[in-house]
């Protein structure tokens, strides 16, 4: 079965690039536009990641792995006084976003299972890293929530919304 079976047919040249550009701009500026709550920003970012995974080739997905967390870091509002700790998390956030997309695409034949398994994998990586940072590097314990259960919830919500919306759009 073709992995990109759902890929949209673009009738106009460069329409795919324009749509991808919109995804990228929105995913970067979400923290500036919304600010709080983190669960809403996370859900929307994960929605864009999965929508992009459904419709774009991998070369288009790479900026979407980086831009949302760079937007959060630039805005400096989600983690307030703990934003500087986010620098240490960036490579792991990027890796978890990549794994989130790749695992979703890997199990694309069953989108609901794919949503759950990819969300659990993303959550697991970030939660394990948070545990290590907290116990080894003495990071604030608030990251167990922000990079733990909250990541699971936002990944599930975002992937379920993207999966559901793919049936209509």
Phi, psi and omega in degrees: 000136182290124181299327184260027182306324183275357184303133183294147173271115181266116183277338182250138181299139177070004179298323177299318179295319179295316180296317178298319180298319177297315177303315183295313181297314181297316182295328178286318188271357179308313180298328179287322184281321185258317181079278179232163358277156182297325182297327180287314178298314179299318179297315180294319178298314179295326174301311180296322179299314182286320176302316178296321179297328180286327192245344186244157173286160185303324182300331178279340185281334187304312178298329180291342176289327187261321190299317182300315181289328175292326175295316178298316180297316180295319181289324177063023186252335185289316183260004181041247184290345180264009183300326181299330177293336180299331178305320180290333182277338188311309181300326180284327175295315180298316179296318180294325176294319177297313179296322177302311181292311183296317180291325176298314180293328181297322183253031188297339180297330176237091189296326181289316175298319180300319178298315182291309185294319180292324178292318179294320179295314179300311179303313184301314180299310183292326179291317179297317177298318179298316177302315180297314180297322182288315185275333180264317185256002177063039176290159177299141183293344179301337180290341174295328177278308183297322182254012180241253185303320180298324177295320178296314181297312182291325178293317178296311180299313181297317181288323176295318178296318179294319179295315179295315182291336180293340179282339185253333184244000000 
